[in-house]
């Protein structure tokens, strides 16, 4: 917290997979309050940011789609089971 006291703990699991012509990273995080209730504000990236190579950026011709069918800028701030960057 702002006063330096622990307010929560997390357990993270990252699973890296690859196949013929594709790679995937599954990121799972469980957050548990240490003392009392916690809440998170709505943010564009939901707490997970991924930097991609310049050619994958949307403004450089890259493409993003998620499991809900949102594309490019529509993906930001949306809940989805998966996101594909090409």
C-alpha positions in Angstrom: 0.0 0.0 0.0 1.0 3.7 0.0 2.3 3.3 3.5 4.6 0.4 2.5 2.5 -2.3 4.3 1.7 -5.5 2.4 -2.0 -5.6 1.3 -2.0 -8.7 -0.9 0.0 -11.6 -2.2 0.0 -13.3 -5.6 0.9 -16.6 -7.0 1.8 -16.6 -10.7 2.1 -19.5 -13.2 3.5 -18.9 -16.6 3.2 -21.8 -19.2 5.2 -21.5 -22.4 4.1 -23.6 -25.4 5.2 -23.8 -29.0 4.1 -25.6 -32.1 4.7 -25.5 -35.8 4.8 -21.8 -36.6 3.3 -20.5 -33.3 4.2 -19.7 -29.7 1.9 -19.2 -26.7 2.3 -17.9 -23.1 -0.4 -18.7 -20.7 -0.4 -16.3 -17.7 -2.4 -17.2 -14.6 -2.3 -15.1 -11.4 -4.2 -15.5 -8.1 -4.3 -12.5 -5.8 -5.2 -12.9 -2.1 -5.8 -10.0 0.3 -3.4 -10.1 3.3 -5.5 -7.9 5.6 -9.1 -6.8 4.8 -10.6 -6.3 1.4 -8.8 -5.0 -1.7 -10.1 -3.6 -4.9 -8.6 -2.8 -8.2 -9.4 0.2 -10.5 -10.3 -0.4 -14.1 -7.2 -0.1 -16.2 -6.6 -0.4 -20.0 -4.2 -3.4 -19.6 -5.7 -5.1 -16.6 -2.4 -5.4 -14.9 -0.6 -7.3 -17.7 1.5 -5.4 -20.2 3.3 -7.1 -23.1 5.9 -5.4 -25.2 6.1 -6.7 -28.8 8.6 -6.2 -31.5 8.0 -3.1 -33.7 6.6 -5.0 -36.7 3.9 -6.5 -34.5 2.6 -3.1 -33.3 -0.8 -2.2 -34.8 0.6 1.2 -35.9 3.3 -0.7 -37.9 0.9 -3.1 -39.6 0.6 -5.7 -36.9 -2.8 -7.2 -36.0 -4.4 -8.1 -32.7 -7.5 -10.2 -32.2 -9.1 -11.7 -29.1 -11.4 -14.5 -28.3 -14.4 -12.2 -28.4 -13.7 -11.0 -32.0 -12.4 -7.6 -31.0 -9.6 -6.4 -33.3 -6.7 -4.0 -32.9 -7.6 -1.0 -30.7 -10.9 -2.6 -29.7 -8.9 -5.3 -27.8 -7.7 -2.9 -25.1 -9.5 -3.0 -21.9 -11.6 -6.1 -22.8 -11.9 -9.4 -20.9 -11.0 -12.3 -23.2 -9.9 -15.9 -22.9 -7.0 -15.3 -25.3 -5.3 -12.6 -27.4 -3.5 -13.2 -30.7 -0.8 -10.9 -31.9 0.5 -11.2 -35.5 
